[in-house]
Amino acid sequence: MDLNRKHFVQMLAPILLLGVLASPASAAPAACAAPVASTTQPGYLVADPACDPDGTPFAGTPDSDVYAGIRDGAAYRIEVPRSWNGQLVVFAHGYRGTGRVVYVDSPDLRAHYIAGGFAWAASSYQTNGYDVGQGVRDSHALIGLFREVTSKRARSVLMTGKSMGGHITAVAVEEYPKAFSAAMPYCGVLGDTELFDYFLDAGVTAAALSGVETAFPVEPGPWQSQVDRILPALGLAVGRPPTLTDAGRTWSAVLERRSGGVRPGFAGAFAYWNTATASDPALRMPFLFGVYPGLNGGTIGIAEGNVTGNRHEFYRSTDRWPTAAEWRLNAQVLRVTPTDRASNGLDGIPRVDGRPPVPVLSLHDIGDLFVPFSMEQVYARRAALHGRSKLFVSRAIRGVGHCDFTQPELRQAFDDLIRWVRTGHRPGGDAILDRRAVAAPDFGCKYTVGRRPVFGGDCG
């Protein structure tokens, strides 16, 4: 079923039972309509696709046409410049929690796409949660929907997405290898379930170093009590910068190596993410403790079983021969065995094989400890294993937030990717698998535009 903006506010009109196609926005937009019931996902509502999440009606530019509607339980938005170059960018948004209202919004590079003659399309997806498979299906469906509602056929399609949308992007180009000409994930979950292994590692090592017994799975109440004992042992406090104990400094060293290796700016990143609080307001704890996968049994709310595990992980806080303290940590840490794994299809948590059929250019903040920089390294190793290294370029950005990019950083990456597709010349990137390069004081300087204070002046 497809509801366009004109008919969206006339919900009782019989024609809606048959479905109608969207048409370009023309007159001044009407007030935003209330969300409507999904036709495919019971219990879900779909927000007005012609309005932004803040309730502001979305407007195209004088030189573009906008198409907005609902199709099969997912809101969509499409914008086509009048001087269209025949190319389409499909944008995949990131994780939006587990609420029951889905909404569509515009990509970060919207203005740059339109100025360059590129059309773009985005979907709300039919569901929220960590439903990568649905995101892949609904994003791929935009290609046919674009052709249907605009009466135009794109000569090439580029896939891009941020955070969970980066996971969607990586899976989409492997699932539909002939549909896309290139991909640009950024701050993406390119290591599929390895992200949740990292969350597990953060929690169990913190507990072991604090001498606090924990469990997997665990209910929020007991976990809160355990975290309340862990924090002072590490020198952490809710909502305040850390004042680390010896155990806390060891945990920081473990997290640094587990999240991508020794690298510049990590002390500031560690402080940032341990001052930030859990996204669930019911959990009174620093952010990284709030994502402990034991709270959902490792299913991430969508898998059939526990997809996380650390049976074979050897935790390091140094870089030479393992120390006696490291052996003790690994003997004491809680070990978890997975009962499920990343899916080869689009159910559960889809696996990213690392077999890109097209050029992939990715960006990642080296101080991101939510979706860590190590996700890039996982993808790079998988691509190398499958002989696809030449199709992958990764750029390190000196930021500490999640998806903490400037417009110039994103624009340069997009333009370089388009040039790669057009000329066949692979653009530059960073040596993310070279431990010495990653540890160098100027790592990430080459493609960082704009200075982040936590990194000081090492870029010259």
N, C-alpha and C positions, 0 to 999 in steps of 0.2 A: 504494500500500500504506500502511496506517495502523496504527501500533502504539500502543496506549495504555499508561499507566503500569502498570496491573495486569499486563498481559501482557508488558511490556517485558523483565522479568527471566526470562521463561519462553520463551526464544528458540526452543526446539525444538518447541514446541507446534504441531501441524498447523494449528490454526486461523489461525496467523499467515500461512499461505500464502494465505488468503482475504481477510485484512484485517478489522480490527475498529475500532469507533469508540471514541473516548475518552469517559470518564465522569468526573464530578466527583471530585476528591480527597476522601477521607473519613478513613480511619484514618491513624495515624501512617505517614509514608512509609517505604518500605524503603530499604536502602542503594542508592546509585547504581549503575546497571548499566554495564557496559563499552560503549563505542561499538559500533554495529552497521554492517555494510556497507550503503552506499547501494544502493537498488534502481534508481536512475536514472543515477548518475554513477560509472562504474567507477573504483576507486581511492580513492573518498571514504568516510569513516566519518561516522556521525551520532551525536552524543553524546546521552545520556539527557536528554530534554526536561523531565523532572520534577526535574532537578538544575541548580543554578547552575554556572558554569564552575569555581568553586573546590571543587566536589565536595559542596557543601551541598545537601541536598534542599530544593526550593522548596516553600514552604507559603503557602497563601492566608490571608486573614484570617477571623475567626469570622463575618464578614458577607459572605463572597464564596465563589463556587465556582470551582475551577480545572480546566481541561481541558488535558491535555498529551499529545502523541503525535507520530507521524511520518507524513507523507503525501507520497508521490511523492518521496522522497529528501530532504525538508526537515522539520526538527523544528518544531513549533509549540507555542505556549503561549497560552492564553486565560484571562482572569479576568473574572468577571461578578459585580458586587455584587448582593446579595439585593434591594436597593431600586434596581434598574436603571432608568435614565431612558430607555431605548430607543436610546441613542446608543453607537456603537462607535468607538474610536480604533485605527487600524492603525499600528503603530510599525515603522520601518525602521532597522536598525542600520547602523553605519559599516563602513569597510574593516577587514578582519581579516587581512591578509597573504595568503599563498599556500599555507598549510598545507592538509592533506587531511582535517581534521576540522571539521565544521560544528556549531555549537551555537546554541541560542536563549537569550536572556536577556530581562530585563524592562526596560521604559522608565524613563527618569529620573523621570518624573512619575507613576509607578505609584500611589503612595499618594494623590496628588491626584486622579487619575482615580476611584479607588474611592470616596474620600470624597465626590466630587461626583456619584456615581451612574453614571459612565461605565464601560462594559466596554472592555477592550483586548485586542488580539491581536498577536502577533509571530511572525516566522519566522526560522529560521536561514539561509534560502535553501539551494538545493541545492549551491551552489558558493561558494568563496571567491574571492579576487582582485578586480579591479575590474570585476566582472560586474554592472553596473547593470541590464541587461535581465532577468537571472534574478531579481534582487531585485524588480523591478517585477512580474514574473509571479507570483512566490511571495507577495508582499505582497497583490496583488489577489485571489489565490486564497483568502486568509484570509476574505474576506467570505462566500463560499459555504461555506467550511469552518465558520465560526462558526455559520451557520444550520443546518448539518448536525449538528454535535456538541452544540449547546445547545438545538436545537429552538426557537430564537428568531430573529426577523427584526429587524435593526436598522432603525430609521426614518431614520437618517442616519449617515454614516460620515465621519470626519475622518482625513486622512492626515498623518502626521508622521514625521520622520526626522532623524538627525544625521550630519554629515560626508558620506560617500558616500550615506548614507541620505537626506540632503537632496536629492542628485541624483536618487535613486530617487523621492522624494516629488514633485519638480517634474515629472519625466517621467510618473509615474503619473497625475496629475490631468489631463495633456494627452492621454495615451493612452486613458484611461477617463473621459471628461469627465462622464458621468452617474452614475458610481459614488460620487463624493465630494462632500461639502457644503462642505469647506474644507480648507486645508493649512497646516501649520506646520513648515517646514524650519528647522533651526538649525545654524549653522556649516557650511552646506551648499555643495556644489560646484554652484552655480547657473549657472555659466558653462561647463559640460561641458568640452570639450577646452582651453578657455582656461586652465584650471588648469595643464595640462601645458606650455602656451606660457610661462606664468609661470616654471615650473621651468627651462625652457630658457633664458629670459632671464637668470635669476639666474646660471646657470653660465657662459654665454658672455660676459656683461658682466664678471664677475669675472676671467675669463681674459684678456680684452682689456685691462682696466685694469692687470693684472699683467704684461703683456707675455709671457704664456705661450700658446703655440700649442696649441689643442685640436682635437678632431675630433668628428664625429657621423656614425654611431654610434661608440662607443668601448667597449673591454673594461675590466673593473674594474681590472686591473693598470695599464695606461697612464693611466687616469683618476686612480688613486691617486697616481701619480708626478706628474701635472700639478697636482693639488690640493696636493701637498706643496710645490710651488714657488709656487702662488698664495697660500697662507695667509700666509707671512711678508711678501709684497709688500703685502698688505692690512692687516696687523697683526692677523691672526687666529691662534688656536692651538686645537688639539683639546681640548675640555673646559674651556677657560678663557675668561673674559670678554675681549672684544677690546680691544686698545690700538691704535687705528686710525692708519694712515699717511694721507697725503693721498689716495692711491689708494683706501684703504679708506673714507675719508669720502665720496669720490665714489660708490663702489659703494653705500654706505648711502643716499645721496640718490637714486640710480637706483632702488633697491629700494623706497624709500618711495613714489615716484611711480608705480612699476609696480604696487604692491600696494594702491593706493587713494587716493594723494595725501598731501600734507603734512597731518599730523594729530597730536594730542597723544599723548604716550607712546611715539612711535616709537623714540627712542633706547634706551629700556628694552626694547622689543620686539626690536629688532635685536640687542641684547646677549644677550637670553634665547635667541633662536633660533640664534645663532652660538656660544653656549656649549653648547647641546644637541648631542649627537652623533648621527651617522647611525643610523637604526633597524636597518640591517644591520650586525651586529657585525664582519663581515669588512672593512668600510670604515672606516678610521681618519680621519674627517673630520667637520667640523661638519654639522649636520642638512641644511641647504639644499643642500649639495654631494652628499649621499647620495641626493637625489631627482632628480638630473640625468637627463632622459629619454633621453639618448644611451646610457645603460647598457642599455636594452631596445630600442634602435632606434626609440623613439617609439611603439611599439605598445602600451605600458602593459600588455603581457602578454595582450591580448585583441583588439586591432584587427588588420586584415589588413595594414596598412602604417603608416607614420609619420604620426601625427595632429598632430604639433607643427611649428611653423614660425615664422620671424621675418623673412621677406623684406621685409615692409612696415613693420616696427616701427622707430620712431625713438626712441631712448633719450634721456631727459632727466634732468639732474641739477639743473636750475634751472627757473624758471617763466616767464621772459620770453622775449626773442628767443634762439634757440639760440646758444650760445657756440662759440668755435673749438674748445674742448676737447670739446664735445658732438659737433661734426662729426667730429673725429678718432676719437672712440669709435665712432661709427656707421660710419666707414670701415674700422675695424680689426676689428670684431666678426665672429665666425663667423656666416654666414647659412645657414639650414636651410630646405629646401623640403619641405612635407608631401607625402606620396604617398597619404594617406587623409584622411578627415574624419569629423566626428561623424555618426552614422547617423540617418536619418529614422525608423528602426524601433527594434527592441529588440536588434539584434545590435551587435557592436563596442562603441563608446561612444555611447550614445544622445544625441541632441541635445536640449537644452532650448530650445524655441522662444520662450518668453516669452509664451505665449498662455494664461494661467490662465483656466479657465472658472468658477472659484470664488474666494472670498476667500483670499488667501495672506498670512500674517503671518510674517516671518522675523526671526531675531536673528543677530548676528555680532559677534565680538570684533574691535575695531579694531586690536589688536596681534597678531592671528593671522597669522603668516607662513608657515604650512603650507598651509592653505586660506584665502587672504587675503581681506580685507574687499572687495577689488575684485570678488569674485564677486557680491556684492549689486548693485554698480553695473552689471555686465554684464546681470544679469537685469532691473534697473530700466530700462535703455535698451531692451532687447528688448521689454519690456512696453509701454513708451511707443510704440515703433515700430508695435506692433500695436493701439494704442488701448486697452490694458488697465491703464494706470497706476492707475486707481481700484480695481483689485482687488489691488494689491500694497502692503503696508506693510513697511518695513524699520526695525529698531531696532538702533542701535549700542550696544554694551556695552564698557565700558572694562576689557577684559581682554587679557592678552598670550598666554595659552595657546590651545590648540585646543579648542573646545567648553568654554571656561572660563566657565560660567554658574552663578549661584547658584540655589537652588530658588525664591526669591521672584521672580527675573527670569523664569524659565520659567513659573511659575504665573501671573504677571500677564499674560504674553503669551497663554497658553492661554485664560485667562478672558476677555481682551479679544477674542480671536478668536471664541469662542463667542457673546459678546454681539453681535459684528458680524453673525454669521450669523442670530442671533435677531431683532435689531432693524433690521438694514440700515444702521446707523450706523458708518461707517468709523472705526476707532480712530486715535490719533495715532502718528506715527513720526518718523524723522529725515530731514532733507533731504540724503540721501547723494550726490546729484548736484550739489549746490551746493558749489563748491570752497571758498568763504569759510566756509561753515557747517562743513565738515569740518575746516578748519584752525583753527577757533576753540578757545581753551583749554578751554572747557567742553563740547566736542563729546562726545556719549555719556553725559553726566551724567543726562539726563532719565529713562532707563530702566535705569540701572545701580543695583543694590541691593547695597550692600556696597562697601567701598573696597579697591582694589588698590594697594599701595604705590608701584608704578612711576609712577602717574598723579598722585601728590601730592595737594594739597588744592584743586584748581581747581574742584571742584563746590560749594564753599562749605559 
